[in-house]
Amino acid sequence: MTMFSWTRKLVLSAMSVAACASCTVQAAPDFDQIGKQFSLMLQNAHFSHAEFNDEMSQKFLLSYLKEVDPARIYFTKQDVDALMKKYGTEIDDYLLGNETSKLAQELYDAYSSRALKRISRARQLIDQNDMTFTGAEKIARSRKTVDWAKNDQELDTVWKNLIADQLLSETLRRESIAKLAKEQGKADPSLKEKSPKDKLHARYERLQRTIGEADMEDMASTLLGAVSHVYDPHTDYMSAREEEKFMAAMTTSMVGIGALLTAEDDGSTKIAGIVKGGPAEKSGELKLDDRIVAVDSTNSGEMTDILYMGIDKVVDLVRGKVGVPVRLKVEPADNPGHVKIVTIVRQKVEMKDEMASGKIIDLKGKDGKVTRLGILTLPAFYSDLKEGDVKCAADVKKILQRMSKENVQGLVVDLRNNGGGSLEEVRKMVGFFTGAGPVVQIKDFRGNVDCKTVSGKPIFTGPVVVLCNKLSASASEIFAAALADYGRAVIVGDTTSFGKGTVQVPLSVGDYLPYFASRERAGMLKVTVQKFYRIAGGSTQLKGVASDIVLPTASAAFEVGEGVLDYAMPYDEIPKAPHYAKSKDVDKILPVLKARSESRVAKDKDMQYMKEDIARFRERTLKNSVSLNKAERVKENDELLARKKSIDTERKDRYAEMARNDADTMAIFRLNLEDVKKDSLQKASLEKDKSDFMIMSEDPTSDLDEAPDYPSGLDPELRESLNIVNDMIDLKTA
């Protein structure tokens, strides 16, 4: 039984180190058979067991429209009504009647014709010279809740304002950069960029090509995915291409050239990062900021032009099997206008920045006494589903065992932005802190409850803080909830975590197709089959895990979480797990911990700045309006810039003093997986550790940012979490 991360695939889709894809010629998938079998599987396997009907069919169509037009800028209300009349009660019949390909093609044609028409009109608007930016027009900051435009005329106005906003935003960005460069006596990096109009043309040209390049696999995947999401936000259909990326996202190694690719406004694909020790670095022929313009995926001698190609399609061409070379046509960054052919043999690349890591901090108090604290950072609960030789629990065990050997007295487990992963791995990890006992309860659609337990003795027995935010989801919430319910940890961070309390399993659609049907590239249904519950009885669904101590965090202002997703499953409760008892040790000291933390936060300028930023962002979000008047926007930008400069100036001296104090009171040691067996631990180096995995291209405008770095690599949330765990040690020994 496995749960899966939903955050990492956003990053991995841009990585050319993606997992292996077959390079052999395969038969085209039969999406009529795939669509029918997918529909049967979805109805029979999903937790709700909801059956297809006319009402569901209408939801399928609305879900599809939201999938392809989330900002409601392509279709009008008239278009939606016409599509609803034609397909609203028929989608289930198409899917179950072996007509998925026909439906996918027709719906995509409706979308692409309207999208391409609007993009063509947008490019005309870009070249018009009647945008004065002096009027009183405003545009919605977010169009998620805006109604469909009534007709083409109303949508024309929407697009005119959209293009005006994009041109104005780009113009103001350049003016701000130029102003900063002049003030600092530096060269203006924006002078090397395309003009604002050319930049927008390039963006829309890439979008045009992406829409036009869609094949039946893309079309069917979009349709079946939209149908899946009506059952719940985490049930999904994945085409063969998406399945490969998904399976790669569960591991910490991938096959490719070891480079981070980004789409550039000139239509090329830029080398934005190079993995240390990866094939690209070893070859020595690719450099940062080089541009790839064509790819020979199979090393056959035939290049595919990738100019303005969607980044996902580029990644598909670059990735491949271990040992198979890929040829790239490259424009070197240091020799613009020239091209060269680079051949790189694909290899397995370790994604070290996605693996568990740690730090040990010796903290000297005012009395000279040294307290040894630890930080365990876990980006995901990873597990290699195919080969089984990569397990995060085994990695965490090694780090904790070394921490115990190093006499670490208290620990912060950093689960910020951890979107989840393997249920089996989190089950084991809870036991490292609690010892034997129940970990999580799982209920199926029949109401049967299975209590997952763990055996053995704990590895770490000292005080623990679990640091979470709104993006800590799924397996992260199981871990945080279990430690909270046992009274083993104080939960610190956002008001609550994400709120994903459902369990998905991957089902290969090909395994369920009729005997005579082609199983090639049938894809996968990731379907919700169970809900999980805390050992105390409540679900984490919707409500998430509440923090014992709430901090002002960078994610606090954003509308993120299960509750803002369509078709989220409800919250409910079941009885607490048998043989479960909560320690009262944390509850006894929690009021004192809160009071001490609140006192520090009130005095912490960075925390107070964050509170102000949260309030300002929420106000802008609620207002949901952006002026198209340049004078108003300049005034607003000047106010923001003045505030930033004032804060940067204040921070400069304060951070210097903090750094000196840290040098006197802290010693920070690195404890990554390669360090666990070393005789002695090395002191952590902020700059060196940043580039240990990947060498990154520098943003040309970064040199203009005079904001000082936060001292010692300990951000405010992490630093306060260390203070809290130090308080726990103090109160425990008092």
Steps between C-alpha positions, in 0.01 A plus 500: 500500500650826396410868510655740257645851495314751285757785522821360365374426149475876440873527533585170336309586182771757428791263565681328218619246753157342491440128517563257221265495203492224244662588171356208307223530244165415657145456381269796547289472817135402447337778700150377423572180693710691755221752563237232552713293735614811688133593554416158641807500724424848631142415598595168661823598675439851631414541868163657415398234246306777325350386169502689174174679420377818331574716805854364521539552126427872540765519772745321269453769236537788745814333638640470146433867428673598821792276405559666163375851581552563873509880462188502277672692221427275201136395526196726533177425684345436159773244424450327834123483455542352151749239623276417794204453267696269271710305752366577846312174552693294247860477622436184700340344192801585283743350752306181562407468132858469368504856365760662722725595207213670318397696809858594593564625145177699479543666839863580431408642159246726670764615747787540253293690242393754761841518666688548173249762389553692824878467483496630144292795616736553795796533266313765303430688823869486595590693185231764540622840617182630668585382852560822693472356854340825616138390549307361794477140374568220745552128457436209735817380671362145492227376265426177688166631627415727205200402286538400137483797262147518358609520136794565267472876540533478877788254466673743260504753783640241739787426262571864428541557873706182542750607234508852641581361844772271364665780303473743790638247748796421274568869435489585871729207582762630258467856626548381858811302401640797310436728796674264743796456264542877465481554876768235556719610210464163327415388148130453426453122436157554343661670199606154376142374502249506219267799493179458707297444184745248355510317834121465504498386138750228587291380795188473288688332217613228742143465628371473141746224425420313820128500420562397140736213589252309715456138394224256591687396813493860619134547404379178662709561811348845545148362464544198727686709756210748511256212553718363782511832685122502541539204736755688713800729439758224539348235277661533159562333168860504381606436145813291444711818486350632823533160667873496428542842661283398796697184571822701476360751750478225763871426481816702559673400178418549135639423159606779268776750433498662844391852407216734594324636192292818480299655218638832377310787341704468182346156445807301599552275801769621739736301721408654837678246719753218475509211748841452656650171388221447245546415130478864386770616740724202425479561126619858548324605180187656652527824698254705701282728284571300183187476285371176348323552166464142370515144636584164342342279765607163356841608364376404152624812323157664473462816708162620632463878505391597854475875450188614692420138589333447838754417771335166584537386138864610501562298816337196336750526214805549722432218745550130419663174604825459689796481263311635197651821356298810415624766251426866565535799271624773730563874478784564749441784747853630436468489121154633399393437143707182467385141547672177591391138535538348845459126563438384857446145623203484736572368847334456837517820705458517878270784611682574822300812577184285516644266763492515878771719652596634837694751704633497853520831685698563816324787673686678781282662764567811708637279776748344258316168498478338152179336381520274197201529265419326171310586183360223280381628161276272296376635163284189432426150631668347197513135400613327182184319392673300226838391631440546872859598582424859609304550821476823697440315830834323463669833426335673795596210726868547412483873575315449831742229609792735436319779685451270798868407486582873495281551811248730334261610775211646298387483140309707243343295220450736206207385284427833332390454136509121544207385287499141623611168360505142621269394783729209582798732541313739731373205707857392568616854572237565766637198689846661508352753744216311675606139510244223457133587460233619258596763242198571280152360436372435149133458403370357172167572329329219691594661831761239588782652706857374491738630764860518377752436775874499545724285719838548658660759724538871426829632364464860615344565842572870553261795451372550146353791304330424167506805270218504243329741264198501270691294245574219746255237380396136511783289649639813669168540676498137614844549652415830669162373624645179647774682690249758623249234609767313692613821665844447349531832317393860486357594159622841380426706187189604306161487668447158341661270245351430155215268598542199268364199685447259212693200372562436130618183328638476144312266267643421158213537252671253266464223758120533485454519123337211312733220398500595131552874557832678456659583835759739359527827691161454667600720793408484865202583720609643835183456700391582855402174669526584871506781754746515784438610856708601797547249776298743714205447260472820297581523131760733356271544198413868447607602852862394472721495811470810716821659629549524876703816443409713197766710329462763227623304198559580133218262400243634748354760261434261211175316436652154513353181637244229449216736587554716191500204258193392305325177602702456820377211714341582838646491852381233741612308808529143621579357846855532623742216435516215752797483737576867448583739782628856486785628714413821685859626518466742207156623608640593842766731358313624191362818662852604601637413155229712336563795729876493441454466124245784483741722693785427257280538191375838623861620519613336176500765228498245217194328645327838529593587141347169397178580688479829312567324167227245573249775577592695187477191277162400643369850444612491135349154454168611647498813284581289191555806284799642314508846344598543136596861571878531480523788746307302762714191444824702517385654829416157641833353382694795642335448838588131495858574395539768767377255763741233376794741505413609853481138617823406320680793664372402844594138446853569384637602840271267694596196294868585538452506877302173487778338298761607757282370780444171316876461459540538876208283604453241223694228326307342209604161362375336180344154527399386153480134403862494384604633843338239725797261499778759513721512805428869554243740365588802290378848582215605273576753229197692373644579158666161448195303611280698262703388198577146616235347274453739210682800356235758418492780246489844658210735446645810326294724728608332825806725524265797544332352806677641805304295752744337745492124547341369818780388735625142528252354252237478774184674380276665763255206522781249542684718751186541713437123481851446638419745779185306583676163515770662714223620733368142514842379613522781754156427647564126501821539702376780727 
